[in-house]
Amino acid sequence: MIKLKTPKDLEIMKKGGEILSEILFLTLSKVRAGVSLLELDKFAENEILKRNAQPAFKRVKGYQWTICACVNDVVVHGIPDPYIIQPGDVVGVDCGVYFLGFNTDASWTIRVEGGENAVLKDRFLAAGQNALLSALKKVTIGNYIYDISRSMQDSIEKEGYSIVRTLVGHGVGRDLHEEPEIPNFVTLDREKTPLIKEGMTLAVEIIYNLGGRDVVYKGNDGWTIATKDGRISGLFEATVVPTFHGCLVLTKLDSILEKFSYH
């Protein structure tokens, strides 16, 4: 069942989204060669707590960290471990904030300065960033989830990359993961997918790979999912609200795009 939010609920989620947007920007700003993933995690946790909010991911059963840190071939749910970031690494930071009973969820992927294949990596990251921005234009009351999925799939596949088909975006609110599912690809006819309605709150999430679309569990932690072929992956996500005039982005992207945009 899709849980529609009241105007009061949306005001709370707007504040939570502002907190998360700030946390994500600050954490991405700490990503550089020589910094450990654990350092990033602790930094994000401290910044969330300072704002009288809670790390949403720590509320997930069995998960003990504030962020998911996805480096190079890691697709999602990368555990922040002592790994030291290297020049040229592709690093995705996924974070959630729980504020006054509601969750928001957002992520962004960047390339660390140095290393090899900078042009290839930047082109890859630009595709994900642009796919998300294009998809958000479809988040309008009266459209269908199909429209978001179609936009993401077309944007990524026209650049020659592959959509991960076993992971999807989702509704978000009192629970971190709510209905509806938001696939990055088309699975059903348009009108067989959920109609986008007033009061929906959605975590639109583009999950894609440089190489093949297949993914596998990596290591023995039960969380980390990586590309099967070992090539890099990207993740871009925002929490949004559909309106009659278009998409309201709760986890604002302005500062992130200003500093971490790819062309």
N, C-alpha and C positions, 0 to 999 in steps of 0.2 A: 504494500500500500504506500502510495506517495503521500508524504506528510507535508501539507501546505502550512506556511508560516503566516502569522498575523503581522500587522504593521508593527506591533510592539516587539515581536520576535525579530523582525528584520532590523529594527533599530539596534538591538543587542548584537546581532550578527554583523552589522555594519561596523560597530565599535571593535568587535573581535577581529574582523577582517583588517581594520586599520592597524591593529596591534601586530597581526601576523605579517602584513606587508612590510612593516618597519623591521620586524625581526628577520625576515627573509633577506631584506636588503643588507642589513648589518652583518648577517652571517656570510652572505656571499662576498661581502667586502673583506672578510677575513680569509677567504680562500686564496692561498698562494703556496708556492713551493716551500717546504720546510715546516708547514703546519700539519698537525695530526688531525685525523677525523674526530678523535676524542676531544680535542681542544675545541673544535667547532661545535660539537654537541653540548659541551659544558657551557660554552659561551651563549648558545641559543637558549638553554634552560635558564640561565641566570637572567637574561634579558626579558624572557617571558614572565618570570616570577616578579621581577622589578615592576612590572606593569599590572600586578594583581590579577594575572591570568595563570593558567596551568598548561603544561605541555600536553596536547591532546593525545599524542602517540603513546605516552606513558600510561594512558588509561586503557589501552588495548591489552587484553589478557596476554601475558607472556612477553610483552615488549617493554624493555627497560630504558629506552633511550628517547631523547627529545626529537631528534631528526632521523631521517633515513639519508645516508650518505652514499651516493651511487657513483663509483669511479670507473671510468672507461667501459668495460664490458658489463658492468652491473646495471641491470634494467630498473629494478625497484627493490625496496626493502633492504637496502644495504645497511648493515649494522656499523655504527661508528666505532671503529677499532683503533689500535695504535698506529695504523698505516700512516706514513708521512707522505704528504702530497708531493708529487714530482713535477718538474717542468713539462709542460705539454699535456698533462692529465686533463681529461674531460671529467668534470665533477658536477654531479647533480645534487642539490640540496632540497629535500622534501620535508615540510614542516607543518604541524597543525597546532592551533591554539584553541583551548577550551575556556570560554569566558561567559560567566553568568548562565550556565546551562546549555550553551550552544558551541558547536565546533565550526571552525573554518580550516581550510586545507589548501596549500599552495606549494608549488615547486618551480625551480628554474635550473638550467644547466649551463655551465660556462667552461671555457677553456683557460687553463693556467698558462701564463706566458712562458715561452721557450719551447723546447722539444721539437719534434718533427711533425711534418704534415699539417702545419697551421692552416693553410688555405683550405685543405680538404675538411678539416674539423670545423672551421668557421662556416663553410658552406653548409655542412651538415646541421649545425646548430641554428643557422639562419632559417633552414627549412622548418624546424620544429617550432621556433618562435613564431614564424609567419603563419604556420598552420593553426596555432592556438589563436592568434589574433584574428585570422579569417573566420575561424569557427565561432568566436564570440559574437561576431556580427549576426549569426544565425539564432542567437539566444534571445528570441522575441516571442511574446505571447501570441499564440496562434500558429506558430511554426510547430514542427515535430522534432523529436530527438533525432530522427532520421537526418534532418537537415544539418545538424551538428556533425553527425557521423560522416555524412557524405562529404562535407567540407574538409574534414580532417583527412579522410582517406585520399581524396583527390589531391589535396595540397602536398601530401607526403609522397604519394606514388608518382606524381608527375616529375618529382625531383630524382626519382630512381631509388628511393629508400623503401623500407618495408615496415608495415604496421604490425605491432605485436597484437595477436588476436586472442590471447588468453588473459589479458588484463584490460580493464575498462575504467572509465570515469564513473561518477556516481552522484547520487543526491547526498546532501550533507545537512546537518542540523543538530538536533538533540543527540543523535548518533553520528559518529564519524562517517559511517557508510550507511546510506539509506537508498531506497528506490527513488528514481529509476536508475538502472544501469545506462551508461553512456558509452557505447562502443566507439572505437576509433575507426570503425569500418561499418559498412552497410550489411545488415543481417536479414532485414525484413523489408517488405514494401512500406512506403512512407507512412500511410495511415494505419498501419499495424503497430507502429511504434507510439510511445506516449505523446500526447498532445502537450505542448508547453503552456502552462497555465500560470495565472497570477498566484503568488505565494510559494512557488517552487524556489528552492535554493540548490544550486548545482555545482559540483566540482568537475569542471571540464578539464580533461587531462589527455594530452597527446603523448603516447608511448610508442617509440619507433626505433628502428635499428639501421645502422649503416649497411649491414649485410643481410643475412636471412632473418626471417621473422621468428624462428624457433628459439625458445628459451628453456633453461634448465635451472634446477636448484644448484647453488654453488656452495661448496663446503658442507659443514654439518650443523649449521646453526638453525636450520629450519625456516629461515626468513629470506636470505639473499637469493634473488633470482637474476641470472645473467644470460647473455646471449649464448646460444649453443655453439656458434662459430668463433666466439672470442673477439668479435669486432665491437666497436663502440656502440653505445645506446644513448638516447636522449629522452628527457622528461620535462614537460612544461605544463603547468597547471594553475588554474585560478578558480576561486570561489565566486560565483556570480548569481545575480537575480534577474530573471526576465521581466521586462516592463513592456508597456504598449509602445514605448518609444525606442526600444532596443535593450541592450545589455547594460546592467549596472554591475560593475566589477567591485566586489566587496574587498578583495585583496588587491588593492590598487597597484598598477604596474608602472606608473609614471617614473618613479625614481629608479626602478630596476631597468626599465628600457633606456633611461638616460645614461646609465653607467654600464649596463651589460647587454646592450643590443647588438645583434649580428646582422650583417647586410650581405 
